Amino acid sequence: MANFLWFSKLHSRIYQATDGRIGATLWHPMVLMHTIGAKSNCIRTVPVQYYPLADNGIIIIASNNGQIKPPAWWFNLQANPTFNIQVGREKRRVTAEQLSAQKRAEIWPQIRKLNSAVDRYKEKSGRNIPVILLRTLATVAP
């Protein structure tokens, strides 16, 4: 897990330093989320794979690569659902909305088509993986 954390920090730095020219795709499309810490209220930057399946935003999943615990950023989104993201070179203000069980069931096959590992993550974690819409509120000026 330590190597993953190190890689995530490096990925975030490269993504930011190149203004999204490098790091926006890492085998899959990646979003850079600038969440607000649930306890600290500090900005926490984390790269997350996203799925371009919504007209009004993007979809992410809180899989934590199949770990038993959800990712820390999931708790941040629940406490502070409005924050900034970067998708490639575009910066947006978004609000996070967990999809209902019905919408999740509808979109899960599309997510599976884009990333076959999601079923393995669900099985390995033993939990229902939250599916989140990052609804675009506005484009943020550079």
C-alpha positions in Angstrom: 0.0 0.0 0.0 2.9 2.4 0.7 4.1 2.2 -2.9 0.6 3.1 -4.1 0.5 6.1 -1.8 3.9 7.2 -3.1 2.8 6.7 -6.7 -0.4 8.6 -6.1 1.5 11.6 -4.7 3.9 11.6 -7.6 1.0 11.3 -10.1 -0.8 14.3 -8.4 2.4 16.4 -8.6 3.0 15.6 -12.3 -0.7 16.2 -13.2 -0.6 19.6 -11.5 2.9 20.7 -12.7 2.0 20.0 -16.3 -1.5 21.5 -16.0 -3.0 18.1 -17.0 -0.9 17.6 -20.1 0.6 14.5 -18.4 -1.3 12.4 -16.0 -4.8 12.9 -17.3 -4.7 9.3 -18.7 -3.0 6.5 -16.9 -4.3 3.4 -18.7 -7.8 5.0 -18.0 -9.0 8.6 -17.7 -7.9 10.2 -14.5 -9.5 13.2 -12.6 -7.5 15.2 -10.0 -9.8 15.9 -7.1 -9.1 18.7 -4.6 -11.3 17.5 -1.8 -11.7 19.2 1.6 -10.7 17.1 4.5 -13.6 15.9 6.7 -11.8 16.5 9.9 -8.9 18.9 8.9 -10.8 21.2 6.5 -7.5 21.1 4.5 -7.4 20.6 0.7 -6.5 17.0 -0.1 -5.5 16.3 -3.7 -5.9 12.8 -5.1 -6.0 11.3 -8.6 -8.9 9.0 -9.3 -10.0 7.0 -12.3 -13.2 8.4 -13.8 -15.9 7.2 -16.2 -17.3 9.6 -18.8 -20.8 8.2 -18.5 -22.9 11.3 -17.4 -24.0 14.3 -19.5 -23.8 16.6 -16.5 -20.5 15.5 -15.0 -18.3 12.4 -14.5 -18.7 9.1 -12.6 -16.2 7.8 -10.0 -16.3 4.8 -7.7 -15.0 4.5 -4.2 -13.4 1.1 -4.7 -10.0 1.7 -3.0 -8.7 -1.0 -5.3 -10.7 -3.6 -3.5 -9.6 -2.8 0.0 -12.0 -3.5 2.9 -12.1 0.2 3.9 -13.4 2.8 1.4 -10.8 5.5 0.3 -10.3 8.4 2.7 -11.5 10.8 0.0 -14.9 9.2 0.2 -15.4 10.4 3.7 -14.2 13.9 2.6 -16.8 13.9 -0.2 -19.6 13.0 2.3 -18.5 15.8 4.7 -17.8 18.4 2.0 -19.5 17.4 -1.3 -18.7 20.7 -3.2 -15.1 21.0 -4.3 -12.8 21.5 -7.4 -11.5 19.0 -9.8 -9.3 19.0 -12.8 -10.1 16.8 -15.9 -7.1 17.1 -18.2 -6.6 20.8 -18.5 -10.1 21.8 -17.6 -10.9 22.9 -14.0 -14.4 22.5 -12.7 -16.4 23.2 -9.5 -18.5 20.0 -8.7 -20.8 18.6 -6.2 -20.6 14.9 -5.3 -23.8 12.8 -5.3 -23.9 9.1 -4.5 -26.1 7.3 -7.0 -29.2 5.6 -5.8 -29.2 1.8 -5.8 -31.4 1.8 -8.9 -29.1 4.2 -10.9 -26.0 2.3 -9.6 -27.5 -1.0 -11.0 -28.2 0.7 -14.3 -24.7 2.2 -14.7 -22.6 -0.6 -13.2 -22.5 -2.7 -16.5 -21.2 0.4 -18.4 -18.5 0.8 -15.7 -17.6 -2.9 -16.0 -17.2 -2.5 -19.8 -14.6 0.3 -19.2 -12.8 -1.4 -16.3 -13.2 -5.2 -15.9 -11.5 -5.1 -12.5 -14.5 -3.4 -10.7 -16.2 -6.8 -10.0 -13.0 -8.1 -8.5 -12.8 -5.0 -6.3 -16.3 -5.5 -5.1 -15.7 -9.2 -4.4 -12.4 -8.6 -2.7 -13.6 -5.8 -0.5 -16.8 -7.5 0.6 -18.7 -4.2 0.5 -21.0 -2.4 -1.9 -18.8 0.1 -3.7 -20.3 3.6 -3.8 -20.8 5.0 -7.3 -20.6 8.8 -7.3 -21.6 11.5 -9.8 -19.4 14.6 -9.8 -22.0 17.0 -11.1 -20.4 20.0 -12.8 -21.5 23.3 -11.3 -19.2 25.6 -13.2 -16.0 25.7 -15.1 -13.2 27.4 -13.0 -11.0 30.0 -14.7 -7.3 29.2 -14.6 
